[in-house]
Amino acid sequence: MDFRLTEEQKMLHDAVYNFAKNEWEPRTVEIDESNQFPMWLWEKLRTNQWCGIMVPEQYGGAGLGLTEACLAFEAATHAGGDTGATLGWATHCSIGTLPIVLCGTPEQKEKYLPKLASGEWISCFALTEPNVGSDAAGVECTAVLDGDSYVLNGTKTFITNARIANLGMVLASTDRSKGAGGLTAFIVEMNSPGITCSSPFNKIGNRGSEQSEVHFDNVRIPAENRLLGEGDGFKKVGVMNLEYERTALTAIWTGVLGYNIDLSVAYAKQRQQFGQPIIRYAQIREKIAQMKMDYDIAKLLMAKSCWLKDNGISGAMESTEYKVFIGQANMRSAADAIQIFGGYGLLKECKIERSLRDAKLAQIGAGSEQMLLEVITRMVSGTRSLTI
Ligand SMILES: Cc1cc2nc3c(=O)[nH]c(=O)nc-3n(C[C@H](O)[C@H](O)[C@H](O)COP(=O)(O)OP(=O)(O)OC[C@H]3O[C@@H](n4cnc5c(N)ncnc54)[C@H](O)[C@@H]3O)c2cc1C
């Protein structure tokens, strides 16, 4: 495995980093306070052709891999772009669009990918329900075939981008008796009659992304919008997309580790106490060293997870370890960064407090820490826990 970036990868990384530093970071307090995804940012991402990074060129995308997508998300948050808006962007690029790239028919690709790649359309992915979180096999939302369309009923919740999305990848049960084996994935146009979305939830962090409840009330979906076959939603569509989703979303929090270091080092060098810059004190230095090790380990896990996937090799273990590690490292890093800032770390204008509010999601979304630790143990030992 060669760790050097290609010229093309370097150019993408630097372009995203510089854009985020100059145009995005200065507006992060405003984004955080708005509790909405910033549509001005979407227009910039579109103009830069960063909405279809992993979509094949024949459908108007950049035709790049998971490595490049992760480099872009990591660069954005390292430069100070907020994790919330990056989550909205990454959701579109990964779980909102990839199911069509990986599992779509030629007709589905032709119809939807050019709009998603150009950013004319925004996408979302809807699995979670009010009664269905970690136990995804228990989906209650139903899809019943009626003539040449399915009729969709039920409620999804915590759906990122739902309110602004034109297209949704929705998982519903076509056979409740089969559990996970009865789940089917559908491409749903979000302006279809019968779909309503709540206002964005009022979260502590990641406030530049929007999560809403989505109600499906007798929504008709053309049968040709089913992804693969009935019952393939979890076992095929889900499995084919899982490592991409896990790795791409984790890259968002990898960049934050770099951002926390940059701000902490700059502050510790200029803040004087007892006649010395506080960076001279061993306890501060240890925190910075720990933050740097966490960042470098996260980047190694990111590189390996991406390399495996881009070379057609399963990275189930690596992407899961990467996700668990990033959740723990972000909580550590954010808490230490604020500690280095002292009381000023608690003020919004110092722009470090947001890291702690944003970090918690990395231990919950896209597979909670407890569920992923269970997955790792299962892969290592071949045994299951008492509960799952
Ligand atoms: C900001 C945000 C964005 C999101 N975006 C999306 C999206 O775009 N699309 C989507 O479909 N979903 C989305 N989600 C939902 C997310 O995937 C779920 O929150 C996550 O899967 C956990 O489910 P839950 O919150 O219902 O927790 P629960 O499953 O209810 O779990 C609660 C707690 O119990 C623990 N737990 C559960 N079962 C076990 C067990 N067997 N053993 C040990 N511990 C257990 C969990 O780890 C957790 O700590 C989003 C969530 C958030 C907060």
The ligand as an SDF file (V2000), in Angstrom:
LIG
                    3D

 53 58  0  0  0  0  0  0  0  0999 V2000
  -27.5890   13.4180   13.6170 C   0  0  0  0  0  0  0  0  0  0  0  0
  -28.1340   12.0940   13.1990 C   0  0  0  0  0  0  0  0  0  0  0  0
  -28.2290   11.7790   11.8530 C   0  0  0  0  0  0  0  0  0  0  0  0
  -28.8050   10.5800   11.4500 C   0  0  0  0  0  0  0  0  0  0  0  0
  -29.0100   10.3370   10.1090 N   0  0  0  0  0  0  0  0  0  0  0  0
  -29.6840    9.2290    9.7200 C   0  0  0  0  0  0  0  0  0  0  0  0
  -30.0350    9.0310    8.3410 C   0  0  0  0  0  0  0  0  0  0  0  0
  -29.7010    9.8450    7.4790 O   0  0  0  0  0  0  0  0  0  0  0  0
  -30.7580    7.9260    8.0180 N   0  0  0  0  0  0  0  0  0  0  0  0
  -31.1310    6.9990    8.9390 C   0  0  0  0  0  0  0  0  0  0  0  0
  -31.7730    6.0190    8.5700 O   0  0  0  0  0  0  0  0  0  0  0  0
  -30.8220    7.1580   10.2670 N   0  0  0  0  0  0  0  0  0  0  0  0
  -30.1160    8.2490   10.6750 C   0  0  0  0  0  0  0  0  0  0  0  0
  -29.8040    8.4410   11.9930 N   0  0  0  0  0  0  0  0  0  0  0  0
  -30.2020    7.4320   12.9750 C   0  0  0  0  0  0  0  0  0  0  0  0
  -29.0240    6.6580   13.5340 C   0  0  0  0  0  0  0  0  0  0  0  0
  -28.5490    5.7660   12.5900 O   0  0  0  0  0  0  0  0  0  0  0  0
  -29.5020    6.0020   14.8610 C   0  0  0  0  0  0  0  0  0  0  0  0
  -29.5870    7.0360   15.8040 O   0  0  0  0  0  0  0  0  0  0  0  0
  -28.5580    4.9250   15.3190 C   0  0  0  0  0  0  0  0  0  0  0  0
  -28.6290    3.8120   14.4600 O   0  0  0  0  0  0  0  0  0  0  0  0
  -28.8870    4.4500   16.7450 C   0  0  0  0  0  0  0  0  0  0  0  0
  -30.2420    4.1740   16.8790 O   0  0  0  0  0  0  0  0  0  0  0  0
  -31.0970    4.8460   18.0600 P   0  0  0  0  0  0  0  0  0  0  0  0
  -30.7180    6.2780   18.1430 O   0  0  0  0  0  0  0  0  0  0  0  0
  -32.5280    4.5210   17.8320 O   0  0  0  0  0  0  0  0  0  0  0  0
  -30.5920    4.1510   19.3900 O   0  0  0  0  0  0  0  0  0  0  0  0
  -31.0760    2.7480   20.0090 P   0  0  0  0  0  0  0  0  0  0  0  0
  -30.9190    1.6750   18.9920 O   0  0  0  0  0  0  0  0  0  0  0  0
  -32.3940    2.9240   20.6410 O   0  0  0  0  0  0  0  0  0  0  0  0
  -29.9760    2.5240   21.1190 O   0  0  0  0  0  0  0  0  0  0  0  0
  -29.9600    3.2650   22.3500 C   0  0  0  0  0  0  0  0  0  0  0  0
  -28.7010    2.8500   23.1100 C   0  0  0  0  0  0  0  0  0  0  0  0
  -28.7580    1.4460   23.4220 O   0  0  0  0  0  0  0  0  0  0  0  0
  -27.6110    0.7910   22.8800 C   0  0  0  0  0  0  0  0  0  0  0  0
  -28.0240   -0.5580   22.4350 N   0  0  0  0  0  0  0  0  0  0  0  0
  -29.0450   -0.8840   21.5970 C   0  0  0  0  0  0  0  0  0  0  0  0
  -29.1200   -2.2070   21.4400 N   0  0  0  0  0  0  0  0  0  0  0  0
  -28.1150   -2.7460   22.1720 C   0  0  0  0  0  0  0  0  0  0  0  0
  -27.6400   -4.0880   22.4210 C   0  0  0  0  0  0  0  0  0  0  0  0
  -28.2300   -5.1430   21.8600 N   0  0  0  0  0  0  0  0  0  0  0  0
  -26.5720   -4.2490   23.2440 N   0  0  0  0  0  0  0  0  0  0  0  0
  -25.9620   -3.1770   23.8140 C   0  0  0  0  0  0  0  0  0  0  0  0
  -26.3540   -1.8960   23.6320 N   0  0  0  0  0  0  0  0  0  0  0  0
  -27.4180   -1.6830   22.8220 C   0  0  0  0  0  0  0  0  0  0  0  0
  -27.1180    1.6600   21.7460 C   0  0  0  0  0  0  0  0  0  0  0  0
  -25.7540    1.4700   21.4680 O   0  0  0  0  0  0  0  0  0  0  0  0
  -27.4220    3.0420   22.3030 C   0  0  0  0  0  0  0  0  0  0  0  0
  -26.3690    3.4350   23.1440 O   0  0  0  0  0  0  0  0  0  0  0  0
  -29.2240    9.6300   12.4220 C   0  0  0  0  0  0  0  0  0  0  0  0
  -29.0790    9.9270   13.7910 C   0  0  0  0  0  0  0  0  0  0  0  0
  -28.5640   11.1360   14.1880 C   0  0  0  0  0  0  0  0  0  0  0  0
  -28.4900   11.4450   15.6560 C   0  0  0  0  0  0  0  0  0  0  0  0
  1  2  1  0
  2  3  1  0
  2 52  2  0
  3  4  2  0
  4  5  1  0
  4 50  1  0
  5  6  2  0
  6  7  1  0
  6 13  1  0
  7  8  2  0
  7  9  1  0
  9 10  1  0
 10 11  2  0
 10 12  1  0
 12 13  2  0
 13 14  1  0
 14 15  1  0
 14 50  1  0
 15 16  1  0
 16 17  1  0
 16 18  1  0
 18 19  1  0
 18 20  1  0
 20 21  1  0
 20 22  1  0
 22 23  1  0
 23 24  1  0
 24 25  2  0
 24 26  1  0
 24 27  1  0
 27 28  1  0
 28 29  2  0
 28 30  1  0
 28 31  1  0
 31 32  1  0
 32 33  1  0
 33 34  1  0
 33 48  1  0
 34 35  1  0
 35 36  1  0
 35 46  1  0
 36 37  1  0
 36 45  1  0
 37 38  2  0
 38 39  1  0
 39 40  1  0
 39 45  2  0
 40 41  1  0
 40 42  2  0
 42 43  1  0
 43 44  2  0
 44 45  1  0
 46 47  1  0
 46 48  1  0
 48 49  1  0
 50 51  2  0
 51 52  1  0
 52 53  1  0
M  END
$$$$
